[in-house]
Amino acid sequence: MPIIIDLDVMLATRKMKSSELAEAIGITPQNLSVLKAGRAKAVRFSTLDAICKHLECQPGDILRYIEEDNE
């Protein structure tokens, strides 16, 4: 998938556990795990907003686009 989720990098930078973030923003640890692993098909803007507010970051700090080679 060309969208890369760098949430684990941001959590490490902030010295925070996934379970702490999940509780702070009101989602299940399992749903956060799916998002971190890049297996999520969608993310709500309200969830992205809560993550960015809590981690004091921008969406671009946790989401990247990499063009796929279609050769």
PENORMO-V756453 format. One record per residue. N is the residue number from 1. RES is the residue in three letters. SS is DSSP state (@ for helix, = for strand, . for the rest). Layout:
# PENORMO-V756453
n:N res:RES ss:SS
n:N res:RES ss:SS
This chain:
# PENORMO-V756453
n:1 res:MET ss:.
n:2 res:PRO ss:.
n:3 res:ILE ss:=
n:4 res:ILE ss:=
n:5 res:ILE ss:=
n:6 res:ASP ss:.
n:7 res:LEU ss:@
n:8 res:ASP ss:@
n:9 res:VAL ss:@
n:10 res:MET ss:@
n:11 res:LEU ss:@
n:12 res:ALA ss:@
n:13 res:THR ss:@
n:14 res:ARG ss:.
n:15 res:LYS ss:.
n:16 res:MET ss:.
n:17 res:LYS ss:.
n:18 res:SER ss:@
n:19 res:SER ss:@
n:20 res:GLU ss:@
n:21 res:LEU ss:@
n:22 res:ALA ss:@
n:23 res:GLU ss:@
n:24 res:ALA ss:@
n:25 res:ILE ss:@
n:26 res:GLY ss:.
n:27 res:ILE ss:.
n:28 res:THR ss:.
n:29 res:PRO ss:@
n:30 res:GLN ss:@
n:31 res:ASN ss:@
n:32 res:LEU ss:@
n:33 res:SER ss:@
n:34 res:VAL ss:@
n:35 res:LEU ss:@
n:36 res:LYS ss:@
n:37 res:ALA ss:.
n:38 res:GLY ss:.
n:39 res:ARG ss:.
n:40 res:ALA ss:.
n:41 res:LYS ss:.
n:42 res:ALA ss:.
n:43 res:VAL ss:.
n:44 res:ARG ss:.
n:45 res:PHE ss:@
n:46 res:SER ss:@
n:47 res:THR ss:@
n:48 res:LEU ss:@
n:49 res:ASP ss:@
n:50 res:ALA ss:@
n:51 res:ILE ss:@
n:52 res:CYS ss:@
n:53 res:LYS ss:@
n:54 res:HIS ss:@
n:55 res:LEU ss:@
n:56 res:GLU ss:.
n:57 res:CYS ss:.
n:58 res:GLN ss:.
n:59 res:PRO ss:@
n:60 res:GLY ss:@
n:61 res:ASP ss:@
n:62 res:ILE ss:@
n:63 res:LEU ss:=
n:64 res:ARG ss:=
n:65 res:TYR ss:=
n:66 res:ILE ss:.
n:67 res:GLU ss:.
n:68 res:GLU ss:.
n:69 res:ASP ss:.
n:70 res:ASN ss:.
n:71 res:GLU ss:.
